C-alpha cells in the first residue's frame, strides 16, 4: 500500500497549521528539529502545545523568534540556504519549487522580476520553517501522495505592509489560480488561507479526496480564534493500489467525434481546454458517417474538472454529445520546475523524477526559442546549454 495524506481544510490553512497537523499525526518534534538543523538557519526555537478547542484535541506549533534581527532574504538567498543544506535532494528541490511559486506570483503582482521582488512571506524565518518543515515532515512520514479538499476562502480586507488589501490575498488567489484549485466560500470575514499554505498545497496536493484506508487523524491549530475550531485536519492512511512507491492519481477521459468544425476552431478549443485545467488534449483522425473525414477529440482531466471541461466542449464545438470514461489509476512521474542560468539568460527547465532519481531534464521551449531569436543562435545550442547547466 502507498502511504497518502489528505488535508481536510474545513477552517482554512496556514503553513504552521499544516506542519502542526503533521506533528499531531506522529511526526516527532525532535526529528523535525534535526531535519531543519541541516540548513544554516538560526534565530528560532520550536515548541508544540497540546490544545483543546471546541471539543477537538490537536497540536499548536509555536515558532519563537529568539534573534535580535534577521537578514532580508530574496529568492537567491533562500536558494543558497536550501540547496546548500544537507537535506535530501527531493526535499531541497520540492522546497525550492514552493518558494519559486511564491516568488513568481509576488513578482507578477508587484511588477518586478522573480529574483528582485521583495518577499514579505519568505523573508521570515517562520515561513522557511513551515515550508521546508512540511516537506521534510512528509518525507519522514514516508508519504507518497498528498491530497486536499477544496480550499475555503474568507472575505473582507486585511492590513499588510502594502496597506489594506482584499481577502483572499492577491498572492493566495494567484497561487490557487495557477493550478485551477477548487475553492468554496467560507463565513469568515478575514484571511483564513495564507500565501504560504496556498503555495504548499499548489505544489504538493491533488485537489480531491482519494479512496484510502485511514490510519491516523491529526489536527493542527492556527493563531486565530473563531466560533469554531481553527484547525487543519489531516488524514494519514494508505491508497489501495499495487503501484507502491509510484505517483498515481485518478483521471477521466472525455471524448467526442466531430466532422463539421474547422481546424481553426479545433485549435482554439484545444487552447481553451488547457486553460480550463485539462491534463492533455489530442486529436485522432477518423472516418465518420457519410464518408466524411473527421476527428476524435480526447481530453484527459481530473474528475473535479470533468464537468467544466464537458460544458466547454459543448459550447466551443459542434458536438451534441460526449463520452466520459474513468481511468482508475494513472501512473505519473514526479516533476519539478526550476530556473537555471545559461550564457544568454535564464531558462525554466522541467525535471522528471522517479522514486527519488532524476531521470530526464526538459528545457522550456518558449524560453529557448526566445533566446535563440534574440541572440541569433541555433535553437539546439540553447537546448544543449540549458541541459548542461542543469547537470
Secondary structure, 3 states (H helix, E strand, C coil): CEEEEEEECCCCECHHHHHHHHHHHCCCHHHHHHHHCCCCCCCEEEEEEEEEECCEEEEEEEEEECCCCCCCCCHHHHHHHHHCCCCCHHHHHHHHHHHHHHHHHHHHHHCCCCCCCCCCCCCCHHHHHHHHHHHHHHHHCCCCEEEECCEEECCCEEEECCEEEECCCHHHHHHHHHCCCCEEECCCCCCCECHHHHHHHHHHEECCCCCEEEEEEEEEECCCCCCCCCEEEEEEEEECCCCCCCEEEEEEEEEEEECCCCHHHHHHHHHHHHHCCCCEEEEEEEECHHHCEEEEEEEEEEHHHHHHHHHHHHHHCCCCCCEEEEEEEEEECEEEEEEEEECCEEEEEEEEEECCEEEEEEECHHHHHHHHHHHCCCHHHHHHHHHHHHC
